[in-house]
Amino acid sequence: MSESLLTDRIKALLGRQLMDQAGKVRPVEKSQIERYCEATANMNPLYKDSDQARTGPYGGMIAPPTFFYAPFHIARGTLLPVPFGTDNPEVDELMKLFGTARGLDIGEDIEFFTPIRPGDVLTYKRELTEISEKRIKTGPAIHATATTTITNQRGELVCEEKLHFFFFD
């Protein structure tokens, strides 16, 4: 690579908040968890039966770990995704910021920390946390990581999701 893709303008994007959902706050209702379980055919009593869940390891009903996405990306009162207008809004947004012609979602890592319970209020934050230059088969590329954190009303970390991307021309 003779000329670095990581210009000062691109380096300055590190730490930038991403997506319209960043900083959004959403309450979690028992009915949302029930609908999510119905849609995903998850009949675990920890997620569906308050009485049975009370005797379980969490002392009450919790949401499936992957429920964290539902309050922010499923239209309220439905099981339909929030309309973004694109197939992958994270890739589209970062392609515009980086000024590249192509973007590729190359994977994600999710860590779960605190269970989500009915009555919790979740806060969503996504920011650009890593930028580096890589060489891929097509030539030079920008490798970027966007980190999403979900916290509850007590400030406890519910989960952290790291989305990894390549951007190139």
Secondary structure, DSSP 8 states (H G I E B T S, - for coil): --S-S--HHHHTTTT-B-STTTTEEEE--HHHHHHHHHHTT---HHHH-HHHHHTSTTSS----GGGGGHHHHB-TTSSSB---SSS-HHHHHHHHHHT-SEEEEEEEEEEE-S---TT-EEEEEEEEEEEEEEEETTEEEEEEEEEEEEE-TT--EEEEEEEEEEEE-
